[in-house]
Amino acid sequence: MALAGFSGVLTEDVTLPGGPRIDAENSVIALARQGVRSSVVRLPPTVHSHGRYGFVSGLIEISRATGTSGHLGDGSNRWPSADTRDIARLYRLALESAPAGVRLHAVAEEGIPLLEIARTIARRLNLPVAGITAENTEKHFGFLTDFVGLDNPVSSRRTRDALNWTPSHPGLIADLEQDPDLAPTAP
């Protein structure tokens, strides 16, 4: 399932005319026409560091509660990610030097297959990994049902080039692998 009907890798110039959060983004970008050096930083669904993983934290809790680390279908749908410290540096660069009216992507990893995320969670929690069928999606994923099937690869190439931004902190999988608190829970 593609994000907001888009397919392929999303770039900084992909826009929507309106909707939740989009209206605010478009208003900020429109300020550039009034001489305001405004920009928007778009965040991925898996902002991570220090034991917090965005939507993946929800997957971890669901896995602990159900005893299974799940993915929808074959798990090939992708989620982009970035470490909070790399994002903080991007915000600073945006404040200091972003051109007026630009959209920036705070994305270090373009898209990690949900199957890889589910396998990592399963390994860390010593749980089985399983494909969840469409009819069981809501039962298994609960509040993440609307997001778990999204294929949302996102490029940050223009952001990197415009602001000379190079993410340098661990990726999502590496962050999950080294988290001492991500361990099996006692029965």
Disulfide bonds with the S-S distance in Angstrom:
none
